[in-house]
Amino acid sequence: MVVDDTISQALNRIADNQEELNDTLKKILAHYNSVVPPMKEGADRSNKYGRIADAEEMRNNGQHN
């Protein structure tokens, strides 16, 4: 089967574009993986100390959980 040159060029451009998109997605994933875990750790730590402060405030006010 003979493939028309125009179709072949179009398929090659599509393949090249797909490779570029994959590279872009890999960069986005790397950024996500470098940013999100520290943000989650900070949020978890903040929530922990917030709960401790709330419990301490309740204890100082004579309230119970």
N, CA, C and O of each residue as an XYZ file, in Angstrom:
260
protein
N       0.845     -1.178      0.000
C       0.000      0.000      0.000
C       0.891      1.242      0.000
O       1.810      1.359      0.810
N       0.620      2.117     -0.872
C       1.378      3.355     -0.990
C       0.647      4.434     -0.198
O      -0.554      4.647     -0.365
N       1.405      5.111      0.674
C       0.818      6.167      1.500
C       1.094      7.498      0.814
O       2.227      7.802      0.441
N       0.055      8.268      0.660
C       0.192      9.595      0.062
C       1.156     10.428      0.895
O       1.123     10.352      2.123
N       2.010     11.220      0.260
C       3.019     12.024      0.947
C       2.379     13.018      1.914
O       2.911     13.251      2.999
N       1.260     13.596      1.537
C       0.577     14.559      2.405
C       0.108     13.881      3.686
O       0.247     14.440      4.774
N      -0.441     12.690      3.559
C      -0.909     11.942      4.735
C       0.290     11.572      5.607
O       0.226     11.671      6.833
N       1.368     11.151      4.980
C       2.573     10.784      5.725
C       3.115     11.976      6.504
O       3.498     11.833      7.665
N       3.152     13.147      5.879
C       3.623     14.349      6.562
C       2.713     14.718      7.727
O       3.183     15.099      8.799
N       1.413     14.601      7.507
C       0.451     14.918      8.571
C       0.628     13.972      9.757
O       0.601     14.402     10.910
N       0.806     12.700      9.475
C       1.002     11.726     10.559
C       2.303     11.993     11.304
O       2.358     11.849     12.525
N       3.349     12.379     10.580
C       4.617     12.712     11.237
C       4.475     13.942     12.126
O       5.038     13.983     13.220
N       3.729     14.943     11.665
C       3.505     16.140     12.495
C       2.708     15.785     13.741
O       2.985     16.290     14.829
N       1.730     14.925     13.580
C       0.933     14.488     14.736
C       1.824     13.755     15.741
O       1.733     13.992     16.946
N       2.677     12.873     15.245
C       3.582     12.123     16.132
C       4.552     13.065     16.845
O       4.800     12.911     18.041
N       5.098     14.036     16.118
C       6.005     15.013     16.741
C       5.286     15.828     17.807
O       5.826     16.070     18.886
N       4.071     16.247     17.497
C       3.291     17.020     18.459
C       2.992     16.192     19.703
O       3.024     16.711     20.819
N       2.707     14.927     19.520
C       2.420     14.047     20.662
C       3.649     13.937     21.569
O       3.521     13.940     22.794
N       4.817     13.843     20.978
C       6.042     13.784     21.781
C       6.247     15.078     22.564
O       6.640     15.040     23.730
N       5.985     16.211     21.938
C       6.105     17.493     22.635
C       5.112     17.588     23.791
O       5.449     18.074     24.871
N       3.892     17.123     23.557
C       2.886     17.149     24.621
C       3.294     16.244     25.781
O       3.107     16.595     26.946
N       3.846     15.087     25.459
C       4.303     14.180     26.519
C       5.408     14.830     27.343
O       5.421     14.707     28.568
N       6.339     15.526     26.678
C       7.399     16.227     27.402
C       6.813     17.301     28.309
O       7.245     17.456     29.451
N       5.831     18.039     27.804
C       5.178     19.082     28.606
C       4.473     18.473     29.817
O       4.563     19.000     30.925
N       3.777     17.370     29.599
C       3.087     16.712     30.715
C       4.068     16.187     31.758
O       3.780     16.220     32.955
N       5.210     15.709     31.315
C       6.236     15.240     32.264
C       6.748     16.399     33.109
O       6.987     16.235     34.305
N       6.920     17.581     32.493
C       7.361     18.753     33.243
C       6.305     19.181     34.258
O       6.632     19.538     35.389
N       5.045     19.143     33.852
C       3.950     19.508     34.766
C       3.915     18.542     35.939
O       3.759     18.963     37.084
N       4.059     17.255     35.666
C       4.052     16.243     36.725
C       5.216     16.444     37.684
O       5.040     16.346     38.899
N       6.393     16.723     37.156
C       7.554     16.942     38.019
C       7.324     18.156     38.925
O       7.650     18.120     40.111
N       6.764     19.226     38.361
C       6.471     20.408     39.167
C       5.443     20.075     40.254
O       5.619     20.441     41.416
N       4.381     19.385     39.870
C       3.334     18.988     40.818
C       3.939     18.174     41.963
O       3.666     18.430     43.136
N       4.761     17.194     41.602
C       5.350     16.321     42.620
C       6.331     17.055     43.522
O       6.571     16.626     44.651
N       6.906     18.163     43.039
C       7.831     18.918     43.877
C       7.108     19.928     44.763
O       7.644     20.343     45.790
N       5.905     20.326     44.380
C       5.194     21.377     45.109
C       4.128     20.821     46.052
O       4.016     21.274     47.191
N       3.362     19.868     45.602
C       2.192     19.425     46.370
C       2.546     18.709     47.679
O       1.941     19.026     48.704
N       3.493     17.757     47.702
C       3.780     17.100     48.985
C       4.198     18.070     50.098
O       3.699     17.949     51.217
N       5.105     19.036     49.827
C       5.419     19.986     50.909
C       4.214     20.826     51.329
O       4.064     21.147     52.508
N       3.359     21.181     50.374
C       2.160     21.945     50.725
C       1.249     21.117     51.623
O       0.686     21.639     52.585
N       1.102     19.835     51.319
C       0.255     18.963     52.132
C       0.847     18.811     53.535
O       0.119     18.833     54.528
N       2.166     18.658     53.611
C       2.807     18.547     54.927
C       2.568     19.820     55.749
O       2.281     19.747     56.944
N       2.686     20.967     55.110
C       2.439     22.222     55.815
C       1.000     22.343     56.276
O       0.739     22.798     57.390
N       0.065     21.941     55.430
C      -1.352     21.995     55.801
C      -1.645     21.032     56.946
O      -2.382     21.372     57.871
N      -1.070     19.835     56.887
C      -1.275     18.859     57.963
C      -0.720     19.385     59.288
O      -1.356     19.264     60.335
N       0.476     19.970     59.220
C       1.098     20.521     60.430
C       0.252     21.668     60.988
O       0.050     21.761     62.198
N      -0.234     22.527     60.116
C      -1.070     23.642     60.541
C      -2.356     23.139     61.195
O      -2.775     23.659     62.230
N      -2.971     22.140     60.597
C      -4.197     21.572     61.169
C      -3.940     20.955     62.538
O      -4.745     21.099     63.458
N      -2.805     20.266     62.660
C      -2.462     19.642     63.943
C      -2.346     20.699     65.034
O      -2.936     20.565     66.106
N      -1.569     21.766     64.750
C      -1.379     22.796     65.765
C      -2.656     23.599     66.000
O      -2.877     24.109     67.099
N      -3.478     23.709     64.995
C      -4.773     24.358     65.176
C      -5.663     23.571     66.118
O      -6.343     24.147     66.967
N      -5.658     22.247     65.967
C      -6.458     21.403     66.874
C      -5.920     21.476     68.298
O      -6.690     21.502     69.258
N      -4.591     21.510     68.432
C      -3.985     21.618     69.763
C      -4.380     22.955     70.399
O      -4.738     23.003     71.576
N      -4.313     24.034     69.620
C      -4.685     25.352     70.150
C      -6.154     25.394     70.531
O      -6.506     25.977     71.556
N      -7.020     24.785     69.725
C      -8.449     24.754     70.047
C      -8.693     23.985     71.339
O      -9.480     24.414     72.183
N      -8.023     22.856     71.490
C      -8.208     22.046     72.697
C      -7.706     22.803     73.921
O      -8.330     22.757     74.981
N      -6.591     23.495     73.776
C      -6.047     24.269     74.881
C      -6.995     25.415     75.259
O      -7.202     25.693     76.440
N      -7.560     26.069     74.255
C      -8.498     27.152     74.513
C      -9.743     26.632     75.217
O     -10.251     27.266     76.141
N     -10.230     25.483     74.781
C     -11.416     24.897     75.424
C     -11.101     24.546     76.875
O     -11.925     24.754     77.766
N      -9.906     24.015     77.104
C      -9.518     23.651     78.454
C      -9.406     24.906     79.343
O      -9.815     24.893     80.504
N      -8.846     25.982     78.780
C      -8.723     27.223     79.544
C     -10.079     27.858     79.835
O     -10.237     28.543     80.845
N     -11.049     27.639     78.966
C     -12.401     28.187     79.162
C     -13.294     27.265     79.968
O     -14.457     27.584     80.218
N     -12.759     26.121     80.376
C     -13.549     25.188     81.154
C     -14.500     24.349     80.327
O     -15.392     23.701     80.874
N     -14.325     24.352     79.039
C     -15.166     23.546     78.153
C     -14.502     22.177     77.975
O     -13.292     22.022     78.143
N     -15.320     21.211     77.637
C     -14.806     19.851     77.407
C     -15.163     19.412     76.012
O     -16.132     19.893     75.425
N     -14.372     18.491     75.479
C     -14.632     17.953     74.124
C     -15.856     17.100     74.139
O     -16.244     16.557     73.104
